[in-house]
Amino acid sequence: MHIVLNALFLLAGIKWGDWKNWKAYYSTILFFIGGDLLKNSLLHNHRMWSYQEVYFGQQFLIGHMAINLMIAIIVYPATILIYLGHFPRSIKKQILWVSLWVFLYSGIEGINFYFLNLINYDHNWNLLWSIFFNIVMFTVLRVHFLKPLLAWAISIIWMIFLWNWFNVPMNVFK
């Protein structure tokens, strides 16, 4: 099923992505992918959520990392090319645009968790935390596009907050 979802994002990215300005979004794409890889590296043995495949492609989508890498390579660039490529000018429309993306990502996650069994939550993470995470994530992605250093600062503070809130043990660095 992850293959189908990734294919849909790929098609959406091809159709609606702002390809003529992809170079302008490139550093934010790398920021998005890099943040996800950092999260996977730091929390390799203490994941808040993990992906699994139960429908199609189980022979090569053999676990969380394989699925996560596919998402990072396909979904994240497509998301940025559409999200930033069509970011509105007025504050009201910006709030609606961010809300739409939070709803889209959170809705897909909710379906994947509650109906398709494609995501597992651990360590007190849940869909409400994902919604909160998505609000911060989509806001920070826009900030990164405009002011990358500010986005890094916000991300570090956010990471420290989550680390402490969820009592992530220091032994995950071993």
C-alpha positions as CSV (number, residue, x, y, z in Angstrom):
1,M,0.0,0.0,0.0
2,H,2.9,2.3,0.6
3,I,3.8,1.9,-3.1
4,V,0.3,3.2,-4.0
5,L,0.6,6.2,-1.7
6,N,4.1,7.0,-3.0
7,A,2.9,6.7,-6.6
8,L,0.0,9.1,-5.9
9,F,2.4,11.7,-4.4
10,L,4.8,11.2,-7.4
11,L,1.9,11.8,-9.9
12,A,0.8,14.8,-7.9
13,G,4.3,16.2,-7.8
14,I,4.7,15.7,-11.6
15,K,1.3,17.4,-12.3
16,W,1.3,20.2,-9.7
17,G,4.9,20.6,-8.6
18,D,6.7,23.8,-9.5
19,W,9.4,22.1,-11.5
20,K,10.6,25.3,-13.3
21,N,11.8,26.6,-9.9
22,W,13.0,23.4,-8.4
23,K,16.5,24.8,-7.6
24,A,14.9,27.4,-5.3
25,Y,13.3,24.6,-3.3
26,Y,16.3,22.2,-3.4
27,S,17.8,23.2,0.0
28,T,14.4,22.9,1.7
29,I,13.9,19.4,0.1
30,L,17.3,18.5,1.6
31,F,16.4,20.0,5.0
32,F,13.2,17.9,5.0
33,I,15.0,14.7,4.0
34,G,17.9,15.4,6.4
35,G,15.6,16.1,9.3
36,D,13.9,12.8,8.7
37,L,17.2,10.9,8.4
38,L,18.4,12.5,11.6
39,K,15.3,11.4,13.4
40,N,15.7,7.9,12.1
41,S,19.4,7.8,13.1
42,L,18.9,9.2,16.6
43,L,15.8,7.2,17.4
44,H,16.7,4.0,15.6
45,N,16.2,1.9,18.8
46,H,13.5,4.2,20.3
47,R,11.1,5.1,17.5
48,M,8.0,7.1,18.1
49,W,6.3,5.5,15.1
50,S,7.3,2.9,12.5
51,Y,6.1,1.9,9.1
52,Q,5.2,-1.6,8.0
53,E,3.9,-3.0,4.8
54,V,1.1,-5.5,5.0
55,Y,-0.4,-5.4,1.4
56,F,1.9,-5.0,-1.5
57,G,5.7,-5.0,-1.9
58,Q,6.4,-6.9,1.3
59,Q,9.4,-8.6,-0.4
60,F,11.3,-5.4,-0.8
61,L,9.6,-3.0,1.6
62,I,11.0,-5.2,4.4
63,G,10.7,-2.7,7.2
64,H,10.5,0.8,8.5
65,M,13.8,2.0,7.0
66,A,13.0,0.8,3.5
67,I,9.6,2.4,3.6
68,N,10.9,5.6,5.1
69,L,13.6,5.9,2.5
70,M,11.0,5.5,-0.3
71,I,8.9,8.2,1.4
72,A,11.9,10.5,1.7
73,I,12.9,10.1,-1.9
74,I,9.5,10.4,-3.4
75,V,6.9,12.0,-1.1
76,Y,9.1,14.7,0.5
77,P,10.3,16.3,-2.8
78,A,6.9,16.1,-4.3
79,T,5.4,17.7,-1.2
80,I,7.9,20.6,-1.3
81,L,7.5,21.2,-5.0
82,I,3.7,21.5,-4.5
83,Y,3.6,23.1,-1.1
84,L,6.2,25.8,-1.6
85,G,5.4,26.1,-5.3
86,H,1.9,27.2,-4.7
87,F,2.3,29.0,-1.4
88,P,-0.2,31.8,-1.2
89,R,0.6,35.5,-0.5
90,S,-2.2,36.5,1.9
91,I,-2.0,35.5,5.6
92,K,-5.5,34.0,5.6
93,K,-4.7,31.8,2.5
94,Q,-1.4,30.8,4.0
95,I,-3.1,29.6,7.2
96,L,-5.6,27.6,5.0
97,W,-2.8,26.2,2.9
98,V,-0.7,25.0,5.9
99,S,-4.0,23.6,7.4
100,L,-4.7,21.8,4.2
101,W,-1.3,20.1,4.2
102,V,-1.6,19.3,7.9
103,F,-5.0,17.7,7.2
104,L,-3.6,15.8,4.2
105,Y,-0.6,14.4,6.0
106,S,-2.5,13.7,9.3
107,G,-5.5,12.2,7.3
108,I,-3.2,9.8,5.4
109,E,-1.5,8.8,8.7
110,G,-4.9,8.3,10.4
111,I,-6.1,6.1,7.6
112,N,-2.8,4.2,7.7
113,F,-3.0,3.7,11.4
114,Y,-6.7,3.0,12.0
115,F,-7.7,1.2,8.9
116,L,-4.7,-0.1,7.0
117,N,-2.3,-1.1,9.8
118,L,0.6,0.5,8.0
119,I,1.9,2.5,11.0
120,N,2.7,1.5,14.6
121,Y,2.9,4.1,17.4
122,D,5.3,3.6,20.4
123,H,6.5,5.5,23.5
124,N,3.2,7.4,23.9
125,W,3.2,8.9,20.4
126,N,-0.3,9.1,18.8
127,L,-2.2,10.8,16.0
128,L,-2.7,13.9,18.0
129,W,1.0,14.3,18.4
130,S,1.4,13.8,14.7
131,I,-1.1,16.5,14.0
132,F,0.9,18.9,16.3
133,F,4.1,17.7,14.7
134,N,2.7,18.4,11.2
135,I,1.7,21.9,12.2
136,V,5.2,22.6,13.3
137,M,6.8,20.8,10.4
138,F,4.9,22.6,7.6
139,T,5.4,26.0,9.3
140,V,9.2,25.3,9.7
141,L,9.4,24.1,6.0
142,R,8.1,27.5,4.9
143,V,10.4,29.3,7.4
144,H,13.3,27.3,6.0
145,F,12.5,28.4,2.5
146,L,12.6,32.1,3.6
147,K,15.2,32.0,6.5
148,P,17.1,28.7,6.7
149,L,19.1,29.6,9.9
150,L,15.9,30.5,11.8
151,A,14.4,27.2,10.7
152,W,17.4,25.3,12.0
153,A,17.1,27.1,15.3
154,I,13.4,26.4,15.6
155,S,14.1,22.7,14.7
156,I,16.7,22.3,17.4
157,I,14.4,23.8,20.0
158,W,11.6,21.6,18.8
159,M,13.8,18.5,18.9
160,I,15.0,19.2,22.4
161,F,11.3,19.8,23.5
162,L,10.2,16.4,22.0
163,W,13.3,14.7,23.4
164,N,12.4,15.8,26.9
165,W,8.6,15.5,26.6
166,F,8.9,11.9,25.5
167,N,11.8,11.1,27.9
168,V,14.0,9.7,25.2
169,P,16.9,7.9,27.1
170,M,20.4,9.0,26.4
171,N,21.5,5.4,25.8
172,V,19.9,5.7,22.3
173,F,23.3,7.1,21.3
174,K,25.0,3.8,21.9
